[in-house]
Amino acid sequence: MNEQTLDVLGYNKVIQDIMDYARTDRGKETIHQLKPMVNERRISQLLTEIEEAIEILKISSSVPIHTVDDIEQLITQGKKGLFIRADQFSRVLSFLDHCTKLKRFMKDKEYAAPTVSAYAFSIEDVSQLEETLSSALRNGRVDDYASKSLTDLRRQISELEDRMKARVQDLARGKKYATYLQDTVVSERQGRFVLQVKKEYKSKVPGSVMDTSASGSTVFVEPAEISSIQEELNLYKMMEEAEVERILFELTAEFLDYEHTLMLALDVMHNYDVLFAKAKYCQAIHGTRPSLTDDKTMNLIEARHPELKDNAVPLSIEFGEEERALVITGPNTGGKTVTLKTVGLLTLMAQAGLLIPAKSGSKTGIFQQVFIDIGDGQSIEDNLSTFSSRLVSIIQILEQANDHSLVFLDELGSGTDPAEGMGLAIAILEQLYKKGATLFATTHYNEMKSFAEESEGFLNGSMEFDLETLKPTYRLLLGESGKSQAFEIALKLGLHPQIVEQAHERAYKESGDYKERFSSETLNQDALKRQVTINRYADYKKKKAVGEVKQFDQGDNVKIQASDEIGIVYTGPDERGNYVIQVKGEKKTYNHKRLTLYIQAEDLYPEDYDFDIIFKSKSYRKIKNDLSRKHVDGLILEDEE
């Protein structure tokens, strides 16, 4: 599988999501390397493991998995001849404890997950190593009783430290240095007992200056009277350090004797980390185990794209028994591309040994190669257009595809002349079909729908569209060729049936019977006027000019040449050939030479239409209506310009 396919179909995002569940760096790296496979037996084994792991998680979500990264580093450190420090052995003890807990944990889950639980039993007994380390270490340091020599040395050190502290305390409380001391409290600096001497008297107290206070007024002096005791203490501490290193070297050697056992335990712990990360992800997407086939058939039941989660509209598709190529049609944003990505991604997930978000009983094929050409492939670096870039991609697919390939082509042939694009699309599909590939393609070309309907091995499909709500349902309908729904949507929004009929005849060279199916009386007149105004109705009748001045009638829609805006004729022409035109609710004056007829009033409005509705305010029309019925004192109708 090439990396582009994995990325475009969203497989790499799925892998990243699984990595987030892993606890170890090594586990994350293994998941990162997970790729789809073609070995059906291996895939089936992985699916079984995940199903069993999910059963374990249902019983207990707290699986005793320990990090393995630092243990491997400690083995390497020991093999280099370096002893493992006491604080590092604390992590070893934690790992050994988890090994024991893991075996006990899996023993209790044997009834629910016989295969997965058995892996833990391959971890050999490490209790002896754990006991040896525990007896020699305590609280992150070598225990006093790790050896008789260490016990004696630390006892001697403790006695010497007590003697030194007592001697310094005697000096602090005695009269000998009383005048020179800042305080009689014995302090400790750098592990040494010191007197707090006033700065000006530091020369009066023989000894070593170990530190100075922040203000500089006090110096901390280790008195010379304890130097002999300190030298003896230093000697014992050197002996202690040597004995600790000897013990740690022995413990490191003992640790390395278990290298094979430890490496096996690390592998088991690592495999469990990867397995339960996959299981937790599959559990989160409500995944089920698909059946695997080598005959390229598939049956996805209420499948969902994992990234869409609960927002996904379930996709059901049974394909491959008789047909090997599916041509999907439907409106933009209707779900065609999501359908391709869902089928492709779930196929890759199944071949990677992952459960898929679909109902139980779903079936997927096994393919050696999956190709996809989708979206805007424009390459700025190579100075290629979208069409050219996509064509380069398709040529590569044509060269590599065979009867073990699954190919997805989105909007095949788009980006160029429709007739030529359609011809290329059909020729490409035919060639890929001859090579034995399993095909999924989306298109807007009507000719491709007809081609799929008439060609053996091809099946039409369409994305359903609800004309009542004017929204796609995102449901795939097999065996049906979809329409763009443009004409039906236009009618629904209020475009005049005559315009839709003319458009249909131009597109399909036949009548669509829209005049009979929809009467103008049932259309919303406000919607009709809005729609006609914004649509550039080019099939109009030009009114003959009278004399030198173009003649327009009130209500005619005219185009203002300078701004390319559409306005409505209010009055005119005057003696200079000027008309008053209403544009966006504002009346402006334009010469007839700057105006072009867009749509005649008689094509837009009934014969007795009241143009005051367009040109006059609501208050004006109300006053006019009141005065037409009766006289109202003080009520005057002022003309609006």
C-alpha positions as CSV (number, residue, x, y, z in Angstrom):
1,M,0.0,0.0,0.0
2,N,1.5,3.3,-1.0
3,E,1.7,6.0,1.6
4,Q,-0.4,8.5,-0.3
5,T,-3.4,6.1,-0.3
6,L,-3.0,5.4,3.4
7,D,-3.0,9.2,4.1
8,V,-5.8,10.2,1.8
9,L,-8.1,7.4,3.0
10,G,-7.5,8.4,6.6
11,Y,-5.7,5.3,7.6
12,N,-2.7,7.2,9.1
13,K,-5.2,9.2,11.3
14,V,-6.6,5.9,12.6
15,I,-3.1,4.7,13.4
16,Q,-2.4,8.0,15.3
17,D,-5.6,7.5,17.3
18,I,-4.5,4.0,18.3
19,M,-1.0,5.2,19.3
20,D,-2.6,7.6,21.8
21,Y,-3.9,4.5,23.7
22,A,-0.4,3.0,24.0
23,R,1.6,3.4,27.2
24,T,5.1,2.8,26.0
25,D,7.3,4.5,23.4
26,R,8.1,1.1,21.9
27,G,4.4,0.3,21.7
28,K,3.7,3.5,19.9
29,E,6.4,2.9,17.4
30,T,5.1,-0.6,16.7
31,I,1.6,0.7,16.1
32,H,3.1,3.4,13.8
33,Q,4.6,0.7,11.6
34,L,1.3,-1.2,11.4
35,K,0.3,-1.7,7.7
36,P,-2.5,-3.6,5.9
37,M,-1.6,-7.2,5.2
38,V,-2.8,-9.8,2.7
39,N,-2.2,-13.0,4.7
40,E,-5.7,-14.0,5.6
41,R,-4.6,-16.4,8.4
42,R,-2.5,-13.7,10.1
43,I,-5.3,-11.1,9.8
44,S,-7.8,-13.6,11.3
45,Q,-5.4,-14.2,14.2
46,L,-5.1,-10.5,14.9
47,L,-8.9,-10.0,14.8
48,T,-9.3,-12.9,17.3
49,E,-6.8,-11.3,19.7
50,I,-8.6,-8.0,19.6
51,E,-12.0,-9.6,20.3
52,E,-10.5,-11.4,23.3
53,A,-8.7,-8.3,24.5
54,I,-12.0,-6.4,24.4
55,E,-13.6,-9.2,26.5
56,I,-10.8,-8.7,29.0
57,L,-11.4,-4.9,29.1
58,K,-15.1,-5.5,29.7
59,I,-14.1,-7.5,32.9
60,S,-11.4,-5.1,34.0
61,S,-10.1,-2.0,32.2
62,S,-7.0,-1.8,34.4
63,V,-4.4,-4.1,32.7
64,P,-1.1,-4.2,34.7
65,I,1.2,-3.2,31.8
66,H,4.5,-1.7,32.8
67,T,6.7,0.6,30.7
68,V,9.5,-1.4,29.0
69,D,11.7,1.4,27.6
70,D,13.8,2.0,30.7
71,I,14.3,-1.8,31.4
72,E,15.8,-2.3,28.0
73,Q,18.2,0.6,28.7
74,L,19.3,-0.9,32.0
75,I,20.1,-4.2,30.3
76,T,22.2,-2.4,27.8
77,Q,23.9,-0.4,30.6
78,G,24.8,-3.5,32.5
79,K,26.1,-5.3,29.5
80,K,28.5,-2.3,29.0
81,G,30.1,-3.1,32.4
82,L,28.4,-0.3,34.3
83,F,26.6,-1.2,37.5
84,I,22.9,-0.3,37.9
85,R,22.3,2.3,40.5
86,A,20.1,1.6,43.5
87,D,17.4,4.1,42.3
88,Q,17.4,2.4,38.9
89,F,16.9,-1.0,40.5
90,S,13.6,0.5,42.0
91,R,12.2,0.5,38.4
92,V,13.4,-3.0,37.9
93,L,11.6,-4.1,41.0
94,S,8.4,-2.3,39.8
95,F,8.7,-4.2,36.4
96,L,9.2,-7.6,38.1
97,D,6.2,-6.9,40.3
98,H,4.1,-6.1,37.2
99,C,5.2,-9.3,35.6
100,T,3.9,-11.3,38.6
101,K,0.6,-9.2,38.6
102,L,0.2,-9.7,34.9
103,K,0.4,-13.5,35.1
104,R,-2.1,-13.5,38.0
105,F,-4.4,-11.1,36.1
106,M,-4.4,-13.2,32.9
107,K,-4.9,-16.4,34.9
108,D,-8.2,-15.0,36.1
109,K,-9.2,-14.1,32.5
110,E,-8.4,-17.5,30.9
111,Y,-12.0,-18.4,30.6
112,A,-12.9,-15.3,28.6
113,A,-9.7,-14.9,26.5
114,P,-7.9,-18.3,26.2
115,T,-5.5,-17.1,23.4
116,V,-4.6,-13.7,24.8
117,S,-4.3,-14.8,28.4
118,A,-1.9,-17.6,27.4
119,Y,0.8,-15.2,26.3
120,A,1.4,-14.1,29.9
121,F,2.2,-17.6,30.9
122,S,5.3,-17.6,28.8
123,I,6.9,-15.2,31.3
124,E,9.2,-17.3,33.5
125,D,9.3,-17.1,37.2
126,V,11.2,-14.0,38.4
127,S,10.4,-14.2,42.1
128,Q,13.9,-15.2,43.1
129,L,15.4,-12.1,41.3
130,E,12.7,-9.9,42.9
131,E,13.5,-11.4,46.4
132,T,17.3,-10.9,45.9
133,L,16.8,-7.2,44.9
134,S,14.2,-6.5,47.5
135,S,16.5,-7.8,50.3
136,A,19.4,-5.7,49.2
137,L,17.6,-2.4,48.5
138,R,15.3,-0.2,50.5
139,N,13.9,3.3,49.7
140,G,16.0,3.7,46.6
141,R,19.4,2.9,48.3
142,V,21.4,-0.1,49.2
143,D,20.1,-1.4,52.5
144,D,22.3,-1.3,55.6
145,Y,22.1,-5.1,56.0
146,A,22.9,-5.9,52.3
147,S,26.2,-7.2,53.6
148,K,27.9,-7.6,57.1
149,S,30.8,-5.3,56.0
150,L,28.3,-2.6,55.0
151,T,26.5,-3.0,58.3
152,D,29.8,-2.5,60.2
153,L,30.9,0.4,58.1
154,R,27.7,2.3,58.4
155,R,27.7,1.7,62.2
156,Q,31.2,3.1,62.5
157,I,30.2,6.1,60.3
158,S,27.2,6.8,62.5
159,E,29.3,6.7,65.7
160,L,31.9,9.0,64.3
161,E,29.2,11.5,63.1
162,D,27.7,11.5,66.6
163,R,31.1,12.1,68.2
164,M,31.8,15.0,65.8
165,K,28.4,16.6,66.5
166,A,28.9,16.3,70.2
167,R,32.4,17.8,70.0
168,V,31.1,20.8,68.0
169,Q,28.2,21.3,70.4
170,D,30.7,21.4,73.3
171,L,32.7,24.1,71.5
172,A,29.6,26.1,70.7
173,R,28.4,26.2,74.3
174,G,31.8,26.5,75.9
175,K,33.6,29.7,76.8
176,K,36.5,29.3,74.4
177,Y,34.8,30.8,71.4
178,A,31.7,32.3,73.1
179,T,32.8,35.9,72.3
180,Y,33.3,35.1,68.5
181,L,30.0,33.2,67.8
182,Q,26.9,34.6,66.2
183,D,24.8,31.7,67.6
184,T,25.4,28.7,69.8
185,V,23.3,26.4,67.5
186,V,25.4,23.9,65.6
187,S,24.8,24.0,61.8
188,E,25.6,21.7,59.0
189,R,27.2,22.8,55.7
190,Q,28.2,20.4,52.8
191,G,27.8,17.5,55.2
192,R,30.1,19.0,57.8
193,F,29.3,20.3,61.4
194,V,30.2,24.0,61.7
195,L,30.2,26.9,64.1
196,Q,28.4,30.2,63.3
197,V,31.3,32.7,63.6
198,K,31.0,36.5,63.3
199,K,32.7,37.8,60.2
200,E,35.2,40.0,62.0
201,Y,36.4,37.1,64.2
202,K,36.8,34.4,61.6
203,S,40.5,34.4,62.1
204,K,40.0,33.8,65.9
205,V,38.4,30.3,65.3
206,P,40.9,27.9,63.7
207,G,39.3,25.6,61.0
208,S,37.9,25.5,57.5
209,V,35.3,28.0,56.2
210,M,32.6,26.0,54.7
211,D,30.1,28.7,53.8
212,T,29.0,32.4,54.3
213,S,25.6,33.8,55.1
214,A,23.6,35.7,52.6
215,S,24.3,39.0,54.4
216,G,28.0,38.2,54.8
217,S,27.9,38.8,58.5
218,T,28.3,35.2,59.4
219,V,30.9,32.6,58.3
220,F,30.4,28.9,58.9
221,V,33.6,27.3,60.2
222,E,34.4,23.6,60.7
223,P,36.6,23.8,63.8
224,A,40.1,22.3,63.7
225,E,39.4,20.4,66.9
226,I,37.4,17.8,64.9
227,S,39.7,17.4,61.9
228,S,41.1,14.1,63.0
229,I,37.6,12.7,63.5
230,Q,36.6,14.1,60.1
231,E,39.6,12.4,58.4
232,E,38.6,9.1,60.0
233,L,35.0,9.6,58.9
234,N,36.1,10.3,55.3
235,L,38.0,7.0,55.3
236,Y,35.0,5.0,56.4
237,K,32.8,6.7,53.9
238,M,35.2,5.8,51.1
239,M,35.1,2.2,52.3
240,E,31.3,2.4,52.4
241,E,31.1,3.7,48.9
242,A,33.4,0.9,47.6
243,E,31.2,-1.7,49.4
244,V,28.0,-0.3,47.9
245,E,29.5,-0.4,44.4
246,R,30.6,-4.0,45.0
247,I,27.0,-4.9,46.1
248,L,25.5,-3.1,43.1
249,F,27.9,-4.9,40.7
250,E,26.8,-8.2,42.2
251,L,23.1,-7.2,41.8
252,T,23.7,-6.1,38.2
253,A,25.3,-9.5,37.4
254,E,22.4,-11.2,39.0
255,F,20.1,-9.1,36.9
256,L,21.9,-9.9,33.7
257,D,21.7,-13.6,34.5
258,Y,17.9,-13.2,33.9
259,E,18.5,-11.4,30.6
260,H,16.7,-14.0,28.4
261,T,13.8,-14.1,30.9
262,L,13.6,-10.4,31.1
263,M,13.7,-9.9,27.3
264,L,10.9,-12.4,26.9
265,A,8.9,-10.6,29.6
266,L,9.5,-7.3,27.8
267,D,8.2,-8.7,24.5
268,V,5.1,-10.0,26.2
269,M,4.5,-6.7,28.0
270,H,5.1,-4.8,24.7
271,N,2.7,-7.0,22.8
272,Y,0.1,-6.5,25.4
273,D,0.6,-2.8,25.2
274,V,0.1,-2.8,21.4
275,L,-2.9,-5.2,21.6
276,F,-4.8,-3.4,24.3
277,A,-4.2,0.0,22.5
278,K,-5.8,-1.5,19.4
279,A,-8.6,-3.1,21.5
280,K,-9.4,0.2,23.3
281,Y,-9.6,2.0,19.9
282,C,-11.8,-0.7,18.4
283,Q,-14.0,-0.6,21.5
284,A,-14.3,3.2,21.2
285,I,-15.5,3.0,17.6
286,H,-17.9,0.1,18.4
287,G,-16.0,-2.1,16.0
288,T,-17.1,-5.5,14.9
289,R,-15.2,-8.4,13.2
290,P,-15.7,-8.5,9.5
291,S,-15.5,-11.7,7.5
292,L,-12.6,-11.9,5.1
293,T,-12.9,-13.0,1.5
294,D,-10.4,-13.6,-1.3
295,D,-13.0,-13.2,-4.0
296,K,-13.1,-9.4,-3.7
297,T,-16.7,-9.3,-2.6
298,M,-17.8,-7.0,0.2
299,N,-20.9,-6.5,2.3
300,L,-20.8,-3.5,4.6
301,I,-23.8,-3.3,6.9
302,E,-24.5,0.2,8.4
303,A,-20.8,1.1,8.1
304,R,-19.6,4.4,9.5
305,H,-16.4,6.4,8.9
306,P,-14.6,6.3,12.3
307,E,-13.7,10.0,12.2
308,L,-17.3,11.0,11.8
309,K,-18.3,9.0,14.8
310,D,-22.0,9.4,15.7
311,N,-22.4,12.1,13.0
312,A,-21.9,9.5,10.2
313,V,-24.9,8.3,8.2
314,P,-24.7,4.5,8.1
315,L,-23.6,3.1,4.8
316,S,-24.7,-0.3,3.5
317,I,-23.3,-1.8,0.4
318,E,-23.3,-5.3,-1.0
319,F,-21.0,-5.5,-4.0
320,G,-18.8,-7.9,-6.0
321,E,-20.9,-10.9,-6.5
322,E,-21.8,-10.1,-10.1
323,E,-20.4,-6.6,-10.7
324,R,-16.9,-5.4,-10.2
325,A,-17.3,-1.7,-10.9
326,L,-19.6,0.8,-9.2
327,V,-20.3,4.2,-10.7
328,I,-21.8,6.6,-8.1
329,T,-23.7,9.7,-9.0
330,G,-25.4,12.4,-7.1
331,P,-25.3,16.1,-6.1
332,N,-22.3,17.8,-4.7
333,T,-21.9,17.5,-0.9
334,G,-24.2,14.5,-1.2
335,G,-21.7,12.1,0.3
336,K,-20.1,10.5,-2.7
337,T,-16.5,11.2,-1.6
338,V,-17.3,10.1,2.0
339,T,-18.7,6.8,0.6
340,L,-15.4,6.2,-1.3
341,K,-13.3,7.0,1.8
342,T,-15.5,4.9,4.1
343,V,-15.3,1.8,1.9
344,G,-11.5,2.3,1.3
345,L,-10.7,3.0,4.9
346,L,-12.7,0.0,6.3
347,T,-11.0,-2.3,3.8
348,L,-7.6,-1.1,5.0
349,M,-8.5,-1.4,8.6
350,A,-9.8,-5.0,8.2
351,Q,-6.6,-5.9,6.4
352,A,-4.6,-4.4,9.2
353,G,-6.3,-6.8,11.6
354,L,-8.6,-4.1,13.2
355,L,-12.3,-4.3,13.9
356,I,-14.4,-2.0,11.7
357,P,-17.2,0.3,12.6
358,A,-20.0,-1.6,11.0
359,K,-22.8,-4.0,12.0
360,S,-21.9,-7.7,12.7
361,G,-22.0,-9.8,9.6
362,S,-20.1,-7.3,7.4
363,K,-17.7,-8.7,4.9
364,T,-14.6,-7.2,3.2
365,G,-12.3,-8.4,0.5
366,I,-8.5,-8.8,0.7
367,F,-6.5,-6.7,-1.9
368,Q,-2.8,-6.5,-2.5
369,Q,-3.0,-2.9,-3.7
370,V,-5.4,0.0,-3.0
371,F,-5.2,3.1,-5.2
372,I,-7.1,6.3,-4.9
373,D,-7.3,9.5,-7.0
374,I,-9.3,12.1,-5.2
375,G,-9.5,15.8,-4.5
376,D,-7.4,18.7,-5.8
377,G,-4.1,17.3,-6.8
378,Q,-2.7,20.5,-8.2
379,S,1.1,20.7,-8.0
380,I,2.5,24.2,-7.8
381,E,6.0,22.9,-7.7
382,D,5.6,21.0,-11.0
383,N,3.5,23.7,-12.5
384,L,0.7,21.3,-13.3
385,S,-3.0,22.1,-13.5
386,T,-5.5,20.1,-11.4
387,F,-6.5,18.1,-14.4
388,S,-2.9,17.4,-15.5
389,S,-1.8,16.4,-12.0
390,R,-4.7,14.0,-11.5
391,L,-4.1,12.5,-15.0
392,V,-0.5,11.8,-14.0
393,S,-1.9,10.0,-10.9
394,I,-4.4,8.0,-13.0
395,I,-1.7,7.0,-15.5
396,Q,0.4,5.5,-12.6
397,I,-2.7,3.6,-11.4
398,L,-3.3,2.2,-14.9
399,E,0.3,1.0,-15.0
400,Q,0.2,-0.7,-11.6
401,A,-3.3,-2.0,-11.2
402,N,-4.2,-5.7,-11.6
403,D,-6.8,-8.2,-10.6
404,H,-5.8,-7.9,-7.0
405,S,-6.3,-4.1,-6.9
406,L,-9.0,-1.9,-5.4
407,V,-9.3,1.5,-7.1
408,F,-11.2,4.6,-6.1
409,L,-11.6,7.5,-8.6
410,D,-13.4,10.6,-7.5
411,E,-15.0,12.8,-10.2
412,L,-13.2,11.0,-12.9
413,G,-12.6,13.2,-16.0
414,S,-13.4,16.5,-14.3
415,G,-11.3,19.7,-14.8
416,T,-11.4,19.7,-18.6
417,D,-13.8,19.9,-21.5
418,P,-16.9,17.9,-20.5
419,A,-17.1,15.9,-23.7
420,E,-13.4,15.0,-23.7
421,G,-13.4,14.4,-19.9
422,M,-16.4,12.1,-20.3
423,G,-14.6,10.2,-23.0
424,L,-11.4,9.8,-21.0
425,A,-13.4,8.7,-17.9
426,I,-15.2,5.9,-19.8
427,A,-12.0,4.7,-21.5
428,I,-10.1,4.7,-18.2
429,L,-12.8,2.7,-16.5
430,E,-12.9,0.2,-19.3
431,Q,-9.1,-0.3,-19.2
432,L,-9.1,-0.8,-15.4
433,Y,-12.0,-3.2,-15.6
434,K,-10.1,-5.2,-18.3
435,K,-7.1,-5.4,-16.0
436,G,-9.3,-7.1,-13.4
437,A,-9.4,-4.3,-10.8
438,T,-12.3,-3.7,-8.5
439,L,-13.5,-0.1,-9.1
440,F,-15.4,2.6,-7.3
441,A,-15.9,5.8,-9.3
442,T,-18.0,9.0,-8.8
443,T,-19.2,11.2,-11.6
444,H,-21.6,13.9,-12.8
445,Y,-21.5,12.8,-16.5
446,N,-24.8,11.4,-17.7
447,E,-23.0,9.4,-20.4
448,M,-21.1,7.5,-17.7
449,K,-24.4,6.5,-16.0
450,S,-25.6,5.1,-19.3
451,F,-22.3,3.4,-19.9
452,A,-22.4,1.7,-16.5
453,E,-26.0,0.7,-17.1
454,E,-25.2,-0.9,-20.4
455,S,-21.8,-2.5,-19.6
456,E,-21.5,-6.0,-18.1
457,G,-19.8,-6.0,-14.7
458,F,-20.7,-2.3,-14.0
459,L,-23.3,-1.2,-11.5
460,N,-24.9,2.2,-11.0
461,G,-25.3,3.8,-7.6
462,S,-26.6,7.2,-6.4
463,M,-26.6,9.3,-3.3
464,E,-30.2,10.0,-2.2
465,F,-31.4,13.6,-2.1
466,D,-34.6,14.8,-0.3
467,L,-36.4,17.3,-2.5
468,E,-38.7,18.2,0.3
469,T,-35.9,19.4,2.6
470,L,-33.5,20.2,-0.3
471,K,-30.8,18.3,1.6
472,P,-28.9,15.2,0.9
473,T,-29.6,12.1,3.0
474,Y,-26.1,10.6,2.4
475,R,-27.7,7.2,1.7
476,L,-26.2,5.1,-1.1
477,L,-28.8,3.6,-3.4
478,L,-27.5,0.7,-5.5
479,G,-28.8,-0.1,-8.9
480,E,-30.0,3.5,-9.4
481,S,-28.4,6.3,-11.4
482,G,-28.7,9.6,-9.6
483,K,-29.5,12.9,-11.1
484,S,-27.9,16.2,-10.2
485,Q,-31.4,17.4,-9.1
486,A,-30.6,20.9,-10.4
487,F,-33.9,21.2,-12.3
488,E,-36.0,19.9,-9.4
489,I,-34.2,22.2,-6.9
490,A,-34.7,25.2,-9.2
491,L,-38.5,24.5,-9.4
492,K,-38.6,24.0,-5.7
493,L,-37.0,27.4,-5.1
494,G,-39.4,29.1,-7.5
495,L,-37.7,29.3,-10.9
496,H,-40.4,29.6,-13.7
497,P,-41.2,26.2,-15.3
498,Q,-40.7,27.6,-18.8
499,I,-37.1,28.4,-18.0
500,V,-36.5,25.0,-16.4
501,E,-38.2,23.4,-19.5
502,Q,-35.9,25.2,-21.9
503,A,-32.8,24.2,-19.8
504,H,-33.9,20.6,-19.8
505,E,-34.3,20.6,-23.6
506,R,-30.9,22.1,-24.0
507,A,-29.3,19.5,-21.7
508,Y,-31.1,16.4,-22.8
509,K,-32.5,17.3,-26.3
510,E,-36.0,16.3,-25.1
511,S,-39.0,17.7,-23.3
512,G,-39.1,17.4,-19.5
513,D,-42.8,18.2,-19.2
514,Y,-42.1,20.7,-16.4
515,K,-45.0,22.9,-17.6
516,E,-47.5,20.1,-17.0
517,R,-46.0,19.0,-13.7
518,F,-45.8,22.5,-12.3
519,S,-48.2,25.4,-12.9
520,S,-47.2,28.9,-12.4
521,E,-50.2,29.5,-10.1
522,T,-48.7,27.2,-7.5
523,L,-45.3,28.9,-7.4
524,N,-44.4,31.5,-4.9
525,Q,-44.4,34.8,-6.8
526,D,-41.9,36.5,-4.5
527,A,-39.5,33.5,-4.9
528,L,-40.1,33.6,-8.7
529,K,-39.1,37.2,-9.0
530,R,-36.0,36.8,-6.9
531,Q,-34.9,33.7,-8.8
532,V,-35.6,35.2,-12.2
533,T,-33.7,38.4,-11.3
534,I,-30.5,36.6,-10.2
535,N,-30.5,34.1,-13.0
536,R,-29.2,35.4,-16.3
537,Y,-32.0,34.5,-18.6
538,A,-30.4,34.9,-22.0
539,D,-33.3,33.6,-24.2
540,Y,-35.4,36.9,-24.3
541,K,-37.0,38.8,-27.1
542,K,-35.4,42.2,-27.9
543,K,-37.8,45.1,-28.3
544,K,-37.5,47.0,-31.5
545,A,-36.0,50.4,-31.1
546,V,-38.1,53.5,-32.0
547,G,-36.1,56.3,-33.7
548,E,-32.8,56.9,-32.1
549,V,-33.9,56.0,-28.5
550,K,-34.2,52.4,-27.1
551,Q,-37.7,51.9,-25.8
552,F,-38.3,50.2,-22.5
553,D,-41.5,49.7,-20.6
554,Q,-42.1,50.0,-16.9
555,G,-41.2,46.8,-15.2
556,D,-38.6,45.7,-17.8
557,N,-35.5,44.2,-16.3
558,V,-32.4,46.0,-17.8
559,K,-28.7,45.5,-17.4
560,I,-26.6,48.6,-16.6
561,Q,-23.6,48.2,-18.8
562,A,-21.1,50.1,-16.6
563,S,-21.7,48.1,-13.4
564,D,-23.2,44.9,-14.9
565,E,-26.1,45.3,-12.3
566,I,-29.7,44.4,-13.0
567,G,-32.3,47.1,-12.5
568,I,-36.1,47.6,-13.1
569,V,-37.5,50.4,-15.3
570,Y,-39.6,52.9,-13.4
571,T,-40.2,55.8,-15.8
572,G,-38.8,57.2,-19.1
573,P,-37.6,58.1,-21.5
574,D,-37.4,61.9,-21.2
575,E,-36.5,64.2,-24.1
576,R,-32.8,63.2,-23.7
577,G,-33.5,59.5,-23.7
578,N,-33.0,59.1,-19.9
579,Y,-34.8,56.5,-17.8
580,V,-35.3,56.2,-14.0
581,I,-34.1,52.8,-13.0
582,Q,-34.6,51.2,-9.6
583,V,-31.4,49.3,-8.5
584,K,-31.4,47.6,-5.1
585,G,-34.3,49.7,-3.8
586,E,-32.7,53.0,-5.0
587,K,-33.8,55.0,-8.0
588,K,-31.2,56.3,-10.4
589,T,-31.1,58.0,-13.8
590,Y,-29.4,56.3,-16.8
591,N,-29.2,57.2,-20.5
592,H,-30.8,54.5,-22.8
593,K,-27.4,54.0,-24.4
594,R,-26.1,52.6,-21.1
595,L,-29.0,50.1,-20.8
596,T,-29.6,46.7,-22.3
597,L,-32.9,44.7,-22.1
598,Y,-32.5,41.7,-19.8
599,I,-36.1,40.4,-19.4
600,Q,-39.3,42.0,-20.5
601,A,-41.9,42.9,-18.0
602,E,-44.5,40.8,-19.8
603,D,-42.4,37.7,-19.3
604,L,-42.2,38.4,-15.5
605,Y,-45.5,39.9,-14.4
606,P,-49.3,39.3,-15.0
607,E,-51.0,41.8,-17.3
608,D,-52.7,43.8,-14.5
609,Y,-49.7,43.7,-12.1
610,D,-49.6,46.6,-9.7
611,F,-46.0,48.0,-10.1
612,D,-46.5,50.1,-6.9
613,I,-45.6,46.9,-5.1
614,I,-42.1,47.3,-6.5
615,F,-41.6,51.0,-6.7
616,K,-43.6,52.4,-3.8
617,S,-43.3,52.1,0.0
618,K,-45.8,50.1,2.1
619,S,-47.0,53.4,3.8
620,Y,-47.5,55.0,0.3
621,R,-49.6,52.0,-0.9
622,K,-51.7,52.1,2.3
623,I,-52.5,55.8,2.0
624,K,-53.4,55.3,-1.7
625,N,-55.6,52.4,-0.9
626,D,-57.4,54.3,1.9
627,L,-58.0,57.3,-0.4
628,S,-59.3,55.1,-3.2
629,R,-62.1,53.9,-0.9
630,K,-63.1,57.1,0.9
631,H,-62.0,60.7,1.7
632,V,-59.9,61.1,4.8
633,D,-59.5,64.5,6.3
634,G,-55.8,65.7,6.5
635,L,-54.6,62.6,4.6
636,I,-52.5,63.7,1.5
637,L,-50.8,61.3,-1.0
638,E,-47.3,62.6,-1.8
639,D,-45.6,61.1,-4.8
640,E,-42.4,59.1,-4.1
641,E,-39.4,59.4,-6.5
